């Protein structure tokens, strides 16, 4: 399945109406830490395919949605379940940190 690139226009359909939990990576091209975690996000998309939808949203190209969710710093990862944000990680973190949140999300 891989990473799904979402926009302000398709966010509701791809994320809020998803029938499986969703991880959204809010990022920008100029952001060094965003580029640092990008390969981890790609790996997670492959490893959890079918169980977790992994999306990326460029905050420079899509200003509305990050504003709605109070994104102040990037990268910010927001985890959604049943259309609701249930967890958030800000900054470049270890893959294990993200996986811990995913495991909680999938087991709840």
C-alpha positions as CSV (number, residue, x, y, z in Angstrom):
1,X,0.0,0.0,0.0
2,X,2.8,2.5,0.9
3,X,2.4,6.0,2.0
4,X,-0.7,8.0,1.0
5,X,-0.1,11.7,0.3
6,X,-3.1,13.6,1.6
7,X,-4.3,17.1,1.0
8,X,-6.8,19.5,2.6
9,X,-9.2,18.3,-0.1
10,X,-9.0,14.6,0.5
11,X,-8.1,14.5,4.3
12,X,-11.6,13.8,5.5
13,X,-12.1,10.9,3.0
14,X,-8.6,9.3,3.5
15,X,-8.1,9.9,7.2
16,X,-11.3,10.7,9.1
17,X,-13.4,8.2,7.2
18,X,-10.8,5.4,7.2
19,X,-11.9,2.0,8.5
20,X,-8.5,1.3,9.9
21,X,-6.3,3.5,12.2
22,X,-4.3,6.2,10.4
23,X,-0.9,7.8,11.1
24,X,-0.5,11.2,9.5
25,X,3.0,12.7,9.2
26,X,2.7,16.5,8.9
27,X,6.0,17.7,7.2
28,X,7.6,20.2,4.9
29,X,10.3,19.9,2.3
30,X,12.6,22.4,4.0
31,X,12.5,20.6,7.4
32,X,15.6,18.5,8.2
33,X,14.0,16.4,11.0
34,X,11.1,15.6,8.6
35,X,13.6,14.3,6.1
36,X,15.3,12.3,8.8
37,X,12.2,10.4,9.8
38,X,10.8,10.0,6.2
39,X,12.5,6.5,5.7
40,X,11.0,5.3,9.1
41,X,7.6,6.5,8.0
42,X,8.0,4.5,4.7
43,X,9.1,1.4,6.6
44,X,6.1,1.6,8.9
45,X,3.8,2.0,5.9
46,X,5.1,-1.3,4.5
47,X,5.3,-3.2,7.8
48,X,1.7,-2.3,8.9
49,X,0.1,-2.4,5.5
50,X,-3.6,-3.5,5.9
51,X,-3.6,-2.7,9.6
52,X,-2.6,0.9,9.6
53,X,-2.9,3.6,6.9
54,X,0.2,5.8,6.8
55,X,-0.3,9.3,5.3
56,X,1.9,12.3,4.7
57,X,0.7,15.9,4.5
58,X,2.9,18.8,3.3
59,X,2.0,21.7,5.6
60,X,3.2,24.3,3.1
61,X,0.9,23.1,0.4
62,X,-2.0,22.3,2.7
63,X,-2.4,25.0,5.4
64,X,-6.0,24.3,6.5
65,X,-5.8,20.9,8.0
66,X,-2.6,21.5,10.1
67,X,-4.3,24.6,11.5
68,X,-7.4,22.6,12.5
69,X,-5.2,20.2,14.5
70,X,-3.0,22.9,16.1
71,X,0.2,21.9,14.4
72,X,2.9,24.2,15.8
73,X,6.1,22.3,15.0
74,X,7.1,19.7,12.4
75,X,7.4,16.9,12.0
76,X,4.3,16.1,13.9
77,X,2.7,12.6,13.8
78,X,-1.0,12.4,14.7
79,X,-2.6,9.0,15.1
80,X,-6.3,8.7,14.3
81,X,-8.8,6.0,15.2
82,X,-12.4,6.1,14.1
83,X,-11.9,9.6,12.8
84,X,-10.6,11.0,16.0
85,X,-7.0,12.1,16.9
86,X,-5.9,9.7,19.7
87,X,-2.2,10.4,20.1
88,X,0.5,12.7,18.9
89,X,4.3,12.8,18.6
90,X,6.3,15.9,17.8
91,X,9.8,15.9,16.5
92,X,12.1,13.3,15.0
93,X,12.0,10.3,17.3
94,X,13.2,6.7,17.2
95,X,11.3,4.1,15.2
96,X,10.6,2.2,18.4
97,X,8.9,5.3,19.9
98,X,6.5,5.4,17.0
99,X,6.0,1.7,17.0
100,X,5.0,1.8,20.7
101,X,2.2,4.2,19.9
102,X,1.1,2.1,16.9
103,X,1.0,-1.1,19.0
104,X,-1.2,0.7,21.6
105,X,-3.4,2.0,18.8
106,X,-3.9,-1.4,17.2
107,X,-4.5,-3.2,20.5
108,X,-7.1,-0.7,21.9
